[in-house]
C-alpha cells in the first residue's frame, strides 16, 4: 500500500470532504462513486487527520486500489482507483460490507 505516489493520474471524479469527519466523508465518497466504472480515478480532498489511515483501510476492505497521497501544497488529497468486482458497502454505513 503506497503512502505517496507523485505519478497519480488525473482524477475522473473529485470528492471534496473538506471539514468532514471520515464517517461523513465515506458516506459522500460512496454516493459519488456509485455507478462509476472500474478504472475510474477518484481524488478525495480530506481534512480529517484520520484520513491517511481510513482511506487506505476502506480501499483494502472494498477491493479498490489506494494510489496514495497526491502532492498538493494547499490541500490533503488522496487518490484511489475503482476496481472491477469491488465489494459493495452499505449505503448508510460504507465502512461495513453490504453482505453483513
Secondary structure, DSSP 4 states (H G I P E B T S, - for coil): --SB-TTPPPPSEEEEETT--HHHHHHHHHHHHTTPPTT-EEEEEE--TTHHHHHHHHHHHHTPEEEEEEP-SSS-EEEEE--TTPPPEETTEEEEETT-
